[in-house]
Structures are given as C-alpha cells and as structure tokens.
Amino acid sequence: MAKKYDVVMKELVERDPAAWLALLDIETDGPIGIVNTDLSTITSEADKILLVESSEPHLVHMEFQSTRDLELAERLLRYNVNIGYAHKRYVQSYAILLHKRADFKELTGILDQKIKGKRVITFEYEVIRAWKLPVEPLLTGDIWVMPLAPLANAPENRVSEIVRRVDSRLSSETEPSTARIIMEMTLVLAGLRLGKETIQHFRESLKSMTTLKESSYYQIVHGEGLEEGLEKGLKEGLEKGLEKGLEKGLKEGLEKGLEKGKIAGARTILFRLGEVRFGKPNKTIRAVIEAIDELDRLEKMTERILTAKGWRELIDQSKSDRI
C-alpha cells in the first residue's frame, strides 16, 4: 500500500515542480524539467527527478517514504550515482518522509562508509520530515503542495479541520474538476493519519468532492459524464495501479476519467442542440451517436447543426471526421 502514497506525491510534483522546489528551499533561476524515469532503466526505480536549468544545471531527486527502510540512505547513494552518471549532472538527493514510522535515528542526512576506520565514501542528502513542516504555509501556498498539509506539524485532532480548510480553499479558488482531483490526493495522504471511515465520510461530504454534481454549469455543459468518469477513473486508477503499477494506473485513470467526462458532455450538448433544430432523434440515431466516443468528431457534429438538414445528414457528414 506504500506505493499508493508514492503515486500521489509523484503526481503532485509533476503538476507544479517549481512549487515543490520552493518547498525544499531550492533556488532556481531557470526553467525546470521533469526527467521521465520510465524511459531509462538506470533511473526507473527513483521516485521523481527534476532537471533544474539554472546557471549551474543540476538534478533534484526526491524519494518519498511512508514506511521504514533501513537501507534508504544506501538506496539514495545508488540513485545519486546512477542518475548523475546517466544524465551527466550533479544530483541533490532528498528523502521525504511522509509518516513518523518511516523515520529512524540513523537517517541523519550523512552516510559514512568506512573500511577498518578509514572513510571510503561520505554522501550527504537532505531529510524532509513532513510532520515537522509548518501547516499554514502549506494551506496558503501553491495548491499542488497543499495536499501535504494533513501530514504537517499539527496534532491528530486537528487533521480533520485541516482537511476542511483544504476543501474550502479548493472550492472557492479552483474549477470543480481540478478541486476534485486535488482533494482526492489530499484524502489519500490524510489516510496516513485518519481512519478509513473518516476518509470515506469526507469523500461523501466535502464540497470539493460534490461540487461537480451540484454545479449548474457542470450539468448543462458536461452532463453526468464528468462526475461519473472522474470518480470511476480515480477508482480504477488506484485499483489498476495496485495490480499492475500504481503510478501508471492512477495517471491513466485520472486522464481516462476526465476524457470520458468531456466526451459525455459533448454528446449531451449535441443531443440538446440537435433536438431544438431537428426534433428528438429516433432510437437508431441515438444509438449511433451514443456509440461515438471521439471528442473531436462530436464537437464538429455540434458545429454542423446549423447547416445540416437533419440527424441523418449530420451523421453522414461526420463519417469523414473519424480519427
């Protein structure tokens, strides 16, 4: 289950790398890139690697840990050497501990390897303990860092209040689908401190988790598709990830859910505008349109409503738009 938290953290960093570098107090004076670890057998085990194109170009490696790993420092050293060699850059290494159970006294930020008292290697790395981070900067800072707030320096009896503050800000400052994604990630991380029943209650009651369904804009433009697609995508992403690789599963699930929602919304608009001009479609026409799952094609059909003479002509004209 530890992988679940890694997936969320990787996704958050990827959404806004600059915000996470700022959290680590890393100054940048140039563009920031994300190193695709999937494409390299040397770096594929590392959690997240960022390329900082500054006056001194270098790499930043973040390793997220929610459980104890007594060999974490040795792994960081191995990653540091392999990543640096593969990309011809110096590497800053960070161990980001998400829960106290991941900590142990030997995790000091310095790894000294000696043979008969003689130092062979001294490797320095940074240790970020989430439970020591101040809460307020996380709650008021960048939205893609905010999900870390429930893990920050606050007693357990304040975690629910922190989750509600995240929800309040997301509901007022971001559009519904983005708020839902960030809130879902927040709840996954909050699960390190809160019980399953509490997390489930939040999923059913928080405004950012229910706004999509209540929004008149959502109902008119997107129909029920985005809500259902996003919820299904998040669920399938996590389940698929646990079986076949959480990172790929969650990312594909999120993307699939949002894409399904857009398609359902486009189809809803097409039916509504088409009924105004052509009248209600018969069962055959409706079945044909409901079978179309290409967003671009549905949008072009909607554009042609003003010039087409009827449902059949609209469908015939769209056949040339197939992807």
C-alpha angles and dihedrals in degrees: 000000000000088000090066090067092045090055093053093047093049091050092049093051091047092052093058115004094172092059092053093048088052089052088055090049091243111153117218131189099177144038122308123222134190117233109222102228091186089073097055127065089200097056101027094103095056118096104225133350124189127193113218110201098199134131084288105036112212144150129252117207119196120192116190119209130185098163133045117277113177090194095053095111091050090049091050090053092050092048091046093054096042095045093046092049093047095050100029092234137113113255132218110207125209129185107201109196113202098187137026091243088069092060130091134167096254091061093094103140092255126085114195116188115192138177115205090341094309115120113239101171135007113193123184124201136162124249117206114192109199093205090061096054115104113252102218099062088052093049094047099034132077114336093231090059095044095084087072091065097090089059095049132100103305134107116263092251089064097052094089090051090051091051090052091051090052088050093049093052095045092049093053102036108035137052114260101257093050091045090052093052095048093044091051090053090047091054092048090056093041086059087077087070106021131061124253093252092055092048091049090050090054091050089056099041113030114106095228089056094051104031094092093061094046097044115107089206089054093048094049100040103028105023114201093313101091095050093047094040094049094046092047092044093052092048095044091044094057094042094045090046093054089055103037108015122316098221095057093039097053094044093047091045093054093046093045092050094051092045092051089051093053092049092049090048093050091049091050092052091048092053094046097048092039092055090054091055105029105018126241114333118239121244093268094052092046092050092051093051094044088054091058109097099170111109095201092051093050091049092051090049089054090052091052095054091094094056104032119093097218149338094283094052090046091055094044092052091050094058090082089058096064114132 
